[in-house]
Amino acid sequence: MRFRLLLTLGLMLLALSIVISLISMTAYPVEYTSQDVYVSTSGVEVPAVLGIPGGESILEPVLSATNIGEQAVYIEVFSVFNESAPLGGVVQPGETVNFTLNHIFYYIKSSGGARLSLTLRGFKMPFIALSILSLIAFIAGTVISAISVYAWILEKSLGRASKASATPGS
């Protein structure tokens, strides 16, 4: 009876690891906003200005920049890794421009100084923590199932051996 209980527990842990693995692949929306940012001609780092924790993995990031100043400005967004291909455009007062980014490691700068409201939207996956939990559940389920099957087989073979030695007439 206890072997069935152990086997059931092991199989439940294996099923739980599959469910956790599927959950770890789901994404949820995130948004980082900074209302009044002064962007100079030398530029500022987007993650630092928006308070995005280092190493954050955001899928499909879109940076929205709203000009809250009094005059039109030219805004330029360029990657930390490739400064030769900037994204940019003229933004009138009160107007918003959206930049679709490949990652979050970008600088933003303007011609002259500019006051902007910045928003970064994207999707985040809880991948690492849940993946580790899924792996632990999978290993525990496999070990418990294997031990219960091994113990059940061992008990059956010992039971047969004791019955064979107990039979008279050999």
N, C-alpha and C positions, 0 to 999 in steps of 0.2 A: 504494500500500500504506500509506504513512504517513497518508493521508487517512482510511482506514478505522480506523487505530489512534487518530487524534485524535477521530474521530466516536464510536468505542467508548468512549474515555475520557470524552468529554462526556456521552454517554448514561448512563454509569455514575455520573457525578457527579449527574446529574438524578435517577436512581433513588435514590442515597444521600440526596439532599436530602428526598425523600419519606419515606424510612425514618426519618431524623432528626426530621422534622416529626411523624411519628406517635409516636415515642418521647417527644417533648417534651410531648405531651398526656397522658401517663400520670402518675398521682399515686402517691406512696408515703406510708405513715403516718409521722407524727412524734409525739414525746411529750416534753414539758418538765415536769420535776418539781422541786419544792422541798419538802423534808421538814418543816421546822419554821419557820413564818413567823408573826410576831406581826402581827396585823391590828388596827389601832386604829379608833377611831370616825371619824377623819378619812379613812381609806381609804388604800390603796396601789395603785399601777398594776400590773396583772397582768403585762404584758410585762417590766417592770423586775424584779419579784420572781422571775419564772421564768427570767430571762436570755435572753429571746427577742431576737434581733438586730432592730434597727429596720428597718422596711419589709418585714418578713417577711410573705409572703402564705400564710396557712394557710386551707385550705378546711374547712368544717364543723367549726369548733372547739367542743369540749366541755370545760368547766372542771369538774373534780371537786374539791370541798373536803371534807376529812375533819377533824372536830373532834378534836384530840388533847389538848384541855384537860380540866379537871375538871368544868366546868359547861356547861349548855345555853346556846347563844348564838344570836342572830338575825343571819344573814349576809345582806348585801345586795350585789348586783352590778349596777353601772350603767355605761352606755356613756359614753365621753368626749364623744361627740357629742350625746347625749340623756339628760340626767340625770333627766328627769321620769318615766321609765318603768323603774324598777329591777326586777330579779328578786330574789327573796329567799325566805327560809324559816328556821325554827327548826331547829337542828342539835344533837342530843344528843351527849354524849361518845362517841367511837368511831364515830359515824354519818357517812355520806358523802352529800353532796347533789351532783347534777349539774346544770349550767347549760348549755344549748345557746345558743351565742353567734352573732351575725351576723358578727363580726370579732374581732380580738384586742385591740382598744383599749378595755379595760374597767378600771374601778376596783372593788376589793372592800373592803367595810368591815363592821364588826361592832358590835353593841351591847355596850358595855363592851369590854375587850380580849379577843382570842381567839387561841389558838395553833392554827394550821391546817396541814395538809399539802395542798398544792395540786398538781394535775396538769392540764395542758392537752394534750388529744389532738386530732389532726386530720390532714389530708392536705396534702402540699406538692407543688407541681409545679415541675420544673426548667425552667420555660418560657423564661425570657429567654436564658440561655446557649445552650441547644440551638436555640432559634428563630433566633438570630443565626448559629449555625453552619450551620443549614439554609439560610438565606438566602444565605450565602457560597457554599455548595456549589451552590445553584441558579444563581446568577449565573455562577460559574465554568463550570459545565456548559453553560449556554446560550451563553456566549461561545465556549468551545472548540468546541462543535458548530457554531455559525454560521461560525466561521473555517474549520473543516475543510470544510464544504459550499461556502463561497465559494471557497476555494482549489481544490477539486475542479472546480467549474464553470469557474473561470478557466483551469485547466490544459486542460480539455476544449475550451473555446472558442479558446484559443491554439493548441492542437494542430490544430484544424480550420482555423484561419486559415493556419497554416504549410503545411498540406497543400494548401489552395486556391491559395496563391501558388506552390507548387512544381509544380503541374500545368501542362504545356506546352499550347499550342494555344489560348490565349485570343485 
